[in-house]
């Protein structure tokens, strides 16, 4: 049966997952706040700020961390930074601007299904059949939002919304690769503080953002007044600090405390908070379908927690 220590670790992991979701949900709202800036400008701005903050925070321990750098680890940091940060965020901003917050958060909300299916193949994981109720509830909630955000009439030409949908699917694929890869490398570096790992990814992303800066300048910065640039800078730094520094630190902590199948379910909170922030920004209450989706998301997470509390044959933990 589950020990008191393992139960405490699970509760701490869930709390970290919820906190990360609440902060990550802001990422879906930011593109609306600075809509006048292109997806690449927003991505480069956010990750230049993330890289700068990471450099400041990691500086006291840099010599110790630098001694651990191997070509394989540097390659892992590079592809995780590209897949989970720059590439993902360009696609996400494009999806929000063309398809809206609800549609984008819906598509990215399928991430728990993909991560859970992959995680169920790990040794010692809860069998997929025990997670079936949670996955079915997740899909039902996604279908509710999908009908509301994609099928029902909405603003903008259909072609633009379809392109936004395609960008959201690309963001989902990118984030799935990052979530699985990041979990793998976190467990391989189990003696490294999760925050240090996050800051190393921040440094890698900041370097990549610097490489993309000439492209942004070549494409043009557009016509923005001082107030717009001030708002853009504020949003970039705020998202970098809250989502990339604090949110990622909470997520890495959750990834170490929870099994991969359950980590995937925690990502549902990002979807829920993104929708809540979107409703607040649009100054409206959720529709019936959106309310039903929220309920289904909550039930999905609760049923997943229940599945992990049941003993698995051959893998029973004793007090």
N, C-alpha and C positions, 0 to 999 in steps of 0.2 A: 504494500500500500504506500501511498505518498507520505513521506516524512514531513515533519514540521519545517525543516530546513528547505526541502524542495518546494513545499507549498509557499513559503515566504519568498523564495526566488521567483516563483511563477507570478505572484502578486506584484513584486517589484518590476518584473519584466513587462507585465501588462500595463502598469502605471507609466513606464517609460515609453511603451508603444503608443499609448493614448496621448502623452505629451508630445511625442514626435509628430503624430498625426495632426494635432492642433496647430503646431507651428508650420508643418509642411502644407497645410491647407491654405496658408497665406500665399503660397507660390501661385495658386490658381487665380487669386485676386489681383496680384501685382500687374499682370499684363493689361488688365482693364484700367488700372489706376494710371498707367503711363502708356496708354494705347497709341499715342502719337509716335512712339519709337518702335523701330523694327525688331523682330525676334532676335536677330543676331546682335543688335545693339544692346538689348536687354540682357542677353546671355553674357556677352563680354563684360558689360558693366557689373552685373552681379558677381561674376567669378573673378574679376580683377579685385573687387572688394573682398571676396572670400580668400583669395590668395594673400592679399595684404594682411588681413586679420590673422590668417594662419601663420604667416611669417613672424608676426609679433608674438603670438602665443607660443610658438614652438621654439623660438630662439634660445631660451635658457637650456633646452635639452637637445639642441641640434647636434652637438658632437657625439652624444650617446646614440642618437638615432641614425646619424650618418654612418656610424660604424657597422650598422646592421644592413645597410643598403647593398644588395646584390643585383646583378643584371636582371634576374628573374623577378625580384621584388619591384624594381623600378619599372619593368614592363607591366606588371600587374597594376601598379599605381596609375600608370599612363592610360591603360585601357579602361580602368574603372572610372577615372576622371572624365574621360571622353564619353563613355556610354552613360554613366549615371549623372553627369553634370552638364557639360556643354551641349552635346548632341541631344540629350533628353530635353533640356530646357528650350532649345531652339524649336523643337517639334511641339513642345507643350504650349509655348507662347503663340505659335502659329495656329494651333488648334483652338485655343481660347479666343483669339482675335477673329477667327473665321467661323467657328462653330459655337462659341459660348462656353461659360464655365460649367454648366450642367452636363452638356454632352461630353466635354473633355474629362471631367471627373468620373463620368460613367465609364468611359472606355478604360481609363487608367485603373478604375475600380475593379476590373477583371484581373488585375495583378495577383490578388490572393489565390485565385483559382489556379493560375499557372504555377506560382511558387509552391502551393500546397501539393499539387500533383508531382512536381519534381521532388519536393521534400519527402513525399511518401515512399520514395524509392531508397531512401537512406536506411542503413542498418539501425534497427531499434526504433524506427519511426512508428507512429500510430498508423495502423493499416488504413488504406484509402476507403475501404467500405465503412469504417467507423466515422470517417469524415464526410460521408455522403450527405447526411442531413444538412451540415453546415454549408457544403458546396452548393446544394440545391437552393437553399435559402439565399445564398449570395447571388446565384444566377437569377432567381426570381426578383430580387431587389434591383439588379442591373437591368432586367427587362422592363420593370416599371419606369425607371429613369429613361431608358432607351426610348420607350413609346412617347414619353413626355418631351424629350429633348431632340429626337431624331425624326420620328414619324410624324408627329403633330406639326402644324405650320409654325414657322419661326421667322425671324428677321434674316434678311440677306438672300441672295440667289441660291438656288438649290446646288448649283455647281460649286459655289464657294463653301457651302456647308459640307458637301461631300469631300472636298479637298481638306477641310478642317478635320473631318472624321478620319481621313487617311493619315494625317499628321498625328492625330491622337493614337491611332493604332501603332504608328512608328514609335511614339513615345512609350507606349505599353511594352513593345518588344525591347526597346532600349533599357527600360527600367527593370524588366524581368531579368535580363542578362546581368545588370548591375546588382540587383538584390541577391541573386544566387552566387555570383562571383564574390561579392563583398562578404557574404556570410562564410564562404569557403576560406577566404584569406584571413578573416578575423579569427577563425578557429585555428588556423595554422600559426598565427601570431598571438597565441593565447597569453603569452607573457608580456605583451605590449599593451599599455593602457589604451582603451578604445578611443579616448579623445586624441591621443597621439596619432593613431591610425587615421582618424578623421582629418587631422591637421595636415598629415602627409598627403592625403588625397587633395586637400585644399591647395597645398603648394603646387602639386602637379597640375591642377585645374587652372591656377593662376598663371602658370607658365604657358599653358595652352591658350589661355585668353589673350596673353601678350602676343602670341603668334597670329591670332585672328584680328588683333587691333589694326594692322595695316589694311586688312580687307575691309573693315568697317570704315576706315578713313577713305579708302579708294571708292567705296560705294556712295560716300557722302553722308554727312551727319544730319541733313535736313534743315529746315528752318524752324528753330525753336528759340524762344526768348529765354531770358535769364531765369524766370520763374519756372519754366518747364524743365530746364536743366537742373535747377535746385531740387525740384520734385523727383526727377529721375535719379539723381545722386542719392537722395534720402531713401528712396524705395530700394535702390540697389544695395546700399549698406545695410538697411533694415532686414531685407530678405537674406543677405549673406550672413548676418549675425544670428538672426532668429531661426532661420530654416537650415542654413548650411553649417553653422557652428553648434548652436544649442540643439536644434532638431536632430542633426546627424549624430551628435554625441548620445542623445537619448536612444536613438535607433540602434546604434552600435551596442549600447548596453543591453537593450532588449534582445538583440541578436545573440548575445552570449548567455542570456538567462533563459531563453525560450528555445524549444526545438524549431527547426525550419518550417515545419508544417504550421505551427502556431504563429510564427513570425509573419507568414504570409497573411493570416487573418487580421493581424494588427494593422495592416496597411489599409483596411477598410475604414479606419478612423480618419485617415487622410481624406478619403472621399466624402465622408459625412461632414467634416469640418469645412471642406472646400464648398460644399453645397450650402451650408449655413452662412458662410461669408458671402457667397454669391447672392443669397436671398436678402441679406442685410444691405449689400451694395445696391441691389435693385429695388430696395424698399418695398418688399412684398412678402406675403406668407407663402409657404409651400402649397402646391396643389395636393389633391387627394392622392394622386399617383406618387408624388414625391414623398408625402408623409408615409405612405405604405412602404416605400423603398427604405426609408430610415428605420422603420420597425423591423423589416426583414434583415437589414444589415446588423442591427443589434442582436436579433435572434441567431444570426449566423455566427457571430463571435461567441455568444453565450454557449451555443451548442458545440463549438470547437473547444472551448474551455472544458466543457463537460466530458468530451471525448478523451481529452488528455488527463482527466482525473480518474478515468476508469483504468484498472490494471490491464496490461497487455500480456497474454500468455507467454511464459518464458522470459518475461522482462519485468517481473514484479520486484519493486523496491521495498525492502523491509526496514522497519524502524531500528 
